[in-house]
Amino acid sequence: MNPEVYGKYEIIDAHSHIFPEKIADTATDSIGQFYGIPMNNRGFSEKLIEAGSRIGVKKYLVCSTATTPRQTSNINTYIAGECGKHSCFYGFGTTHADSSDLEADIDQILSLGLHGVKLHPDFQKFNADSPEAFRIYELMEGRLPLLIHCGDARYDYSAPERIKRIHDNFPKLKILAAHLGGYQQWDAAEKVLPGLENVRFDVSSSLAFLTPERAAGIIRKYGIENCFFGSDFPMWSHEDELMRFLKLGFTEKENQMILADNFKEFLELR
């Protein structure tokens, strides 16, 4: 990449994953096996900061997913602890549709000062619009934004149509629909997700699979103001993802909106 690019933009990574260092290798390998994609890095905080610094990332949304309800409290405590160590982190907690005390989970996330909730229905094996999931959104609406994994050709848990149903039932819930609203299901996402109030999108794990023209068209359909840059660390190289993004052909102003400004507005950051 042309060195002149570095420092040209303020950059926020709006989608990254971290794990305790002692399990980072295992967790990272597990993600790679789930998707059949070689992992780019080891998924812990210091490696994230090191990787992001190569393109000048200043802030990161960090999260992890509870694959079983019993993991929830420890993950939330871990994410909050990492945010305490690293002022560049904005942490999202997690919960699980099978949790025996969803209210306690959400209260913990709020008490820890975390900024939102991350759910991954495909990992967690529940339908994103199930009655159990709706209980989570009821507790979150007007209190915490939701970052939700969207789409997978192999599963139906997080299909774009389910994301639309979440919005339709909880119109005041702020939703960040990952992977341009539908990993491997971009055609379906483009049909049902544009124009939904309070729904935003990140470009993570999308640009490697779409032509620049196709990706830019989807982003314009959603609205430049509704899209964020994200790496999906440790899956992809920050340098490669920025290079792919800058090939989309947006103006410098539009680039800056997607790279940082839109995310700051979403989380009401100053």
C-alpha positions as CSV (number, residue, x, y, z in Angstrom):
1,M,0.0,0.0,0.0
2,N,1.1,3.5,-0.7
3,P,2.7,4.9,2.5
4,E,0.9,8.2,1.9
5,V,-2.3,6.5,2.9
6,Y,-1.2,5.9,6.5
7,G,-2.2,8.9,8.6
8,K,-4.5,10.3,6.0
9,Y,-7.7,9.1,7.7
10,E,-8.9,8.6,11.2
11,I,-9.7,4.9,11.4
12,I,-11.8,2.9,13.9
13,D,-12.0,-0.8,13.6
14,A,-15.7,-1.5,14.3
15,H,-15.5,-5.3,14.5
16,S,-12.7,-7.2,16.2
17,H,-12.5,-10.2,18.4
18,I,-10.2,-10.8,21.4
19,F,-9.6,-13.7,23.7
20,P,-7.5,-14.3,26.9
21,E,-4.0,-14.9,25.7
22,K,-3.9,-18.5,27.2
23,I,-6.8,-19.6,24.9
24,A,-6.2,-17.2,22.0
25,D,-4.6,-19.9,19.8
26,T,-7.4,-22.4,20.4
27,A,-10.1,-19.8,20.0
28,T,-8.6,-18.4,16.8
29,D,-8.1,-21.9,15.3
30,S,-11.7,-22.7,16.2
31,I,-13.0,-19.7,14.2
32,G,-10.8,-20.7,11.2
33,Q,-12.1,-24.2,11.3
34,F,-15.7,-23.0,11.5
35,Y,-15.3,-20.9,8.3
36,G,-12.6,-22.9,6.5
37,I,-10.5,-19.7,6.4
38,P,-6.8,-19.5,7.5
39,M,-6.5,-17.1,10.3
40,N,-4.3,-14.0,9.9
41,N,-3.3,-13.5,13.5
42,R,-3.6,-14.6,17.1
43,G,-6.7,-13.1,18.7
44,F,-5.6,-11.3,21.8
45,S,-5.4,-7.6,22.7
46,E,-1.8,-6.8,22.1
47,K,-1.8,-8.5,18.7
48,L,-4.9,-6.6,17.7
49,I,-3.3,-3.3,18.6
50,E,-0.1,-4.2,16.9
51,A,-2.0,-5.3,13.7
52,G,-4.2,-2.2,13.7
53,S,-1.4,0.2,14.3
54,R,0.1,-0.7,10.9
55,I,-2.7,1.3,9.2
56,G,-3.2,3.8,12.0
57,V,-6.3,2.4,13.8
58,K,-6.9,4.5,16.9
59,K,-10.0,2.8,18.3
60,Y,-11.4,-0.7,18.3
61,L,-14.8,-2.3,19.0
62,V,-13.8,-5.5,20.8
63,C,-16.0,-8.4,21.6
64,S,-16.2,-12.2,22.1
65,T,-19.2,-14.6,21.9
66,A,-20.6,-16.9,24.6
67,T,-21.1,-20.3,22.9
68,T,-22.7,-21.5,26.1
69,P,-24.7,-19.5,28.7
70,R,-22.2,-20.3,31.5
71,Q,-19.4,-18.4,29.6
72,T,-21.3,-15.1,29.6
73,S,-20.2,-13.6,32.9
74,N,-16.5,-14.5,32.5
75,I,-16.5,-13.1,29.0
76,N,-18.1,-9.9,30.0
77,T,-15.7,-9.4,32.9
78,Y,-12.8,-10.2,30.6
79,I,-13.8,-7.7,27.9
80,A,-14.4,-5.0,30.5
81,G,-11.0,-5.7,32.0
82,E,-9.3,-5.3,28.6
83,C,-11.1,-2.1,28.1
84,G,-9.7,-0.9,31.4
85,K,-6.2,-1.8,30.3
86,H,-6.5,-0.3,26.8
87,S,-8.2,3.1,26.4
88,C,-8.5,2.5,22.7
89,F,-11.1,-0.3,23.2
90,Y,-14.9,0.0,23.1
91,G,-16.1,-3.3,24.6
92,F,-19.3,-5.1,23.7
93,G,-20.5,-7.8,26.1
94,T,-22.4,-11.0,25.2
95,T,-25.2,-13.2,26.4
96,H,-27.0,-16.3,25.1
97,A,-30.6,-17.0,24.2
98,D,-30.5,-20.0,26.5
99,S,-29.3,-18.0,29.5
100,S,-31.3,-18.7,32.7
101,D,-31.1,-15.0,33.7
102,L,-31.0,-12.7,30.8
103,E,-31.8,-9.7,32.9
104,A,-28.8,-10.4,35.1
105,D,-26.6,-10.7,31.9
106,I,-27.8,-7.3,30.6
107,D,-27.4,-5.7,34.0
108,Q,-23.9,-7.0,34.2
109,I,-23.0,-5.5,30.8
110,L,-24.4,-2.2,31.8
111,S,-22.7,-2.2,35.3
112,L,-19.3,-3.0,33.6
113,G,-19.7,0.1,31.4
114,L,-19.6,-1.9,28.2
115,H,-21.0,-0.2,25.1
116,G,-23.3,-2.9,23.6
117,V,-24.0,-6.6,23.1
118,K,-22.5,-9.0,20.6
119,L,-24.5,-12.1,19.4
120,H,-23.5,-14.7,16.9
121,P,-26.6,-16.9,16.3
122,D,-24.6,-19.3,14.0
123,F,-22.0,-20.0,16.8
124,Q,-24.7,-19.9,19.5
125,K,-27.2,-22.0,17.5
126,F,-30.4,-20.1,18.0
127,N,-32.6,-18.3,15.5
128,A,-31.9,-14.5,15.6
129,D,-35.7,-13.9,15.6
130,S,-36.7,-16.6,18.1
131,P,-38.9,-15.8,21.1
132,E,-35.8,-16.4,23.4
133,A,-33.8,-13.9,21.4
134,F,-36.6,-11.4,21.4
135,R,-36.4,-11.4,25.2
136,I,-32.8,-10.2,24.9
137,Y,-33.8,-7.4,22.6
138,E,-36.6,-6.4,24.9
139,L,-34.1,-5.9,27.7
140,M,-31.7,-4.1,25.3
141,E,-34.0,-1.7,23.4
142,G,-33.2,1.9,24.3
143,R,-30.3,0.8,26.6
144,L,-27.7,-1.0,24.5
145,P,-26.9,-1.4,20.8
146,L,-26.6,-4.8,19.2
147,L,-23.8,-6.1,17.1
148,I,-25.1,-9.3,15.4
149,H,-23.4,-11.7,13.0
150,C,-25.5,-11.9,9.8
151,G,-25.6,-14.6,7.2
152,D,-24.0,-17.9,6.2
153,A,-25.0,-20.0,3.2
154,R,-24.8,-23.1,5.4
155,Y,-27.2,-22.0,8.1
156,D,-30.4,-20.1,8.5
157,Y,-29.9,-18.8,12.1
158,S,-29.0,-15.3,11.1
159,A,-30.4,-14.9,7.6
160,P,-31.1,-11.3,6.5
161,E,-34.9,-11.8,6.8
162,R,-34.5,-12.6,10.5
163,I,-32.5,-9.4,11.0
164,K,-35.4,-7.5,9.4
165,R,-37.9,-9.1,11.8
166,I,-35.7,-8.0,14.7
167,H,-35.9,-4.4,13.4
168,D,-39.6,-4.6,12.7
169,N,-40.4,-5.8,16.3
170,F,-37.8,-3.6,18.0
171,P,-37.6,-0.4,15.9
172,K,-35.8,1.5,18.7
173,L,-33.1,-1.1,19.0
174,K,-29.8,0.1,17.5
175,I,-28.5,-2.7,15.3
176,L,-25.1,-3.2,13.8
177,A,-25.6,-5.9,11.1
178,A,-22.2,-7.4,10.5
179,H,-20.7,-8.4,7.2
180,L,-22.8,-6.0,5.1
181,G,-25.9,-7.6,6.5
182,G,-25.3,-11.1,5.3
183,Y,-22.1,-13.0,5.0
184,Q,-22.4,-15.1,1.8
185,Q,-26.0,-13.9,1.5
186,W,-25.5,-10.4,0.2
187,D,-28.2,-10.7,-2.5
188,A,-30.8,-11.5,0.1
189,A,-29.5,-8.7,2.4
190,E,-29.6,-6.2,-0.3
191,K,-33.3,-7.0,-0.9
192,V,-34.6,-6.7,2.6
193,L,-32.3,-4.5,4.7
194,P,-31.9,-1.1,3.0
195,G,-33.8,1.8,4.5
196,L,-34.3,0.3,8.0
197,E,-34.1,3.0,10.6
198,N,-31.5,2.3,13.4
199,V,-29.8,-0.5,11.4
200,R,-26.2,0.0,10.5
201,F,-23.7,-2.2,8.7
202,D,-20.0,-3.1,8.8
203,V,-17.9,-4.2,5.9
204,S,-15.9,-6.9,7.7
205,S,-15.5,-10.3,6.1
206,S,-17.2,-9.0,2.9
207,L,-14.6,-7.2,0.8
208,A,-12.5,-10.3,0.2
209,F,-15.5,-12.0,-1.5
210,L,-17.1,-9.2,-3.5
211,T,-15.8,-7.2,-6.4
212,P,-15.2,-3.5,-5.6
213,E,-18.1,-2.6,-7.8
214,R,-20.5,-5.0,-6.1
215,A,-19.4,-4.0,-2.6
216,A,-19.6,-0.3,-3.4
217,G,-23.1,-0.8,-4.8
218,I,-24.3,-2.5,-1.7
219,I,-22.8,0.2,0.5
220,R,-24.4,3.0,-1.5
221,K,-27.8,1.2,-1.4
222,Y,-27.6,1.1,2.4
223,G,-26.3,4.6,2.5
224,I,-22.7,5.7,3.0
225,E,-23.7,7.2,6.4
226,N,-24.9,3.8,7.6
227,C,-21.7,1.8,7.1
228,F,-18.6,1.2,9.1
229,F,-15.1,-0.2,8.5
230,G,-14.2,-3.4,10.4
231,S,-11.5,-6.0,10.2
232,D,-13.1,-9.1,11.9
233,F,-9.7,-9.6,13.5
234,P,-8.1,-12.1,13.8
235,M,-9.5,-13.3,10.5
236,W,-8.1,-10.7,8.1
237,S,-5.1,-8.4,7.8
238,H,-5.8,-4.7,8.6
239,E,-3.6,-3.7,5.7
240,D,-5.4,-6.0,3.2
241,E,-8.8,-4.8,4.4
242,L,-7.9,-1.2,4.1
243,M,-6.5,-1.7,0.7
244,R,-9.7,-3.5,-0.4
245,F,-11.8,-0.7,1.1
246,L,-9.9,2.1,-0.7
247,K,-10.5,0.3,-4.0
248,L,-14.2,0.9,-3.7
249,G,-13.9,4.4,-5.2
250,F,-15.5,6.6,-2.6
251,T,-14.6,10.2,-2.1
252,E,-12.2,11.2,0.6
253,K,-15.2,12.5,2.6
254,E,-17.1,9.3,2.2
255,N,-14.0,7.2,3.1
256,Q,-13.7,9.2,6.3
257,M,-17.3,8.7,7.2
258,I,-17.1,4.9,6.8
259,L,-13.6,4.7,8.4
260,A,-14.6,6.5,11.7
261,D,-17.2,9.2,11.6
262,N,-20.3,7.0,11.3
263,F,-19.2,4.7,14.1
264,K,-18.7,7.7,16.4
265,E,-22.2,8.9,15.7
266,F,-23.6,5.4,16.2
267,L,-22.1,5.1,19.7
268,E,-22.6,8.8,20.4
269,L,-18.8,9.3,21.0
270,R,-17.2,12.7,21.3
